[in-house]
Amino acid sequence: MKRFTYVILWGVVLICSLPMLGIAWSSWFANKHGCTLNEAGYHPCIVNGSDWGHSLGAAFVGGWFGLITFPIGLATLLVIVTMMVFGLIKKRRERKA
């Protein structure tokens, strides 16, 4: 049960960090293909005959969702660290006894 709890908590941390992944991907893609990318609006970005501008802009602006998810992820990370510390203390006490 404890391992399952850690998996769930690490999953929450991963999901909460996804807005940063969207920013990184859109910035990399736009830079690689010479496209303009900023928060002012969607700019055309034609790659292989397809316009990626709206997708890039949405992924980039979606990073603002991180204002909500990053604190949740940090709180979850704090819970994980606390659980690990208490687990180590418990194991140490069991070894001494």
Secondary structure, DSSP 8 states (H G I E B T S, - for coil): -HHHHHHHHHHHHHHHTHHHHHHHHHHHHHHHTT---BTTB----EETTEE-HHHHHHHHHGGGGHHHHHHHHHHHHHHHHHHHHHHHHHHHHHHH-
